[in-house]
Amino acid sequence: MLDFIEFDDGFAIVKMYPPKETQGFTLAESSVRSKYGVTVVGVKSPGEDFTYARPDTKVSGRDMLIVSGHVDLLERFAGRP
């Protein structure tokens, strides 16, 4: 995790690099929400503007992800290689 903001009740938003299993796939294809219980809110690609995440958003290894969810679930997702 590169940046971390925790709110009440163990909810947080983090900025992180994408795990390898998400790289080269759309968010729908990688099923992040159903596998890990977290939500990718946005994606920032180098040299491009921030975009809100959609199911058809394709993730590359150079992207930064903004992800929200409960702290324990975020830590598990961010710990993926």
N, C-alpha and C positions, 0 to 999 in steps of 0.2 A: 504494500500500500504506500502510495506517495503522499497522500493527505487524508485526514480523517476528521470528521465532525460528528460527535455523538450528541443525540438529543435525549429526551426523556424516554423511559421505558426500554432502554437498550437498543433504540433505533439509531442508525447512523447512515451517513453518506460518505463514500470514499472515492478517491481518484486513484486509479491503478492501471498498470499495464495488463493487457488481456492474457489470460492463460492460453497455453498453446492449443488446447482443445477447441478454443473459440476462433482461432486465427484461420482465415480463409473461408469462413462460413458466415451465413446470415445469423442473426439472433434467433430466428425461428428454427433454423437447422441445428444450432447448438443447444437449444432448449435450456438455457441458463436458468430461467425462472422455475421450471418444473424439476430440474435436477438439483438445484442449490437453494431455491427459495429466496433468491435475491432478484432485484430488478435493475437492468441496465437502463439508466435514465438518459444518458447521452454519450456521444462519441466525438472525440476531437482527433482528427487526422492531421499530420504535420502539414503546415502551409494552407490549411483549410479552416473555415469557420466551424465552431461548435455546432453540432446538429443533435436534435432530440432523437433518441433511439426509436426505431420502428422495427417490426418483425423482419422487414427486408433489408435492414442495415447490415452490410457486410463488414466484418471486423478484420483488420490486418494487424500484423505484429508490431507495427509502428504506431498504432493508435493508442490513445488514452481513453479509458472508460470511466464514466461517472456511474457508480453503482449504489443502490440504496437497499436497506434491509436491516434485520436484526444483527447485532454485533457478532454473535457467535457464527451465524451463517456467512456473514461477510468475511470473517477471518478464515473460515474453511474454504470459501471460493478464492480468496486472494492467495491462499497457500498452495493452490494448484500450480504445477510447473508450467 
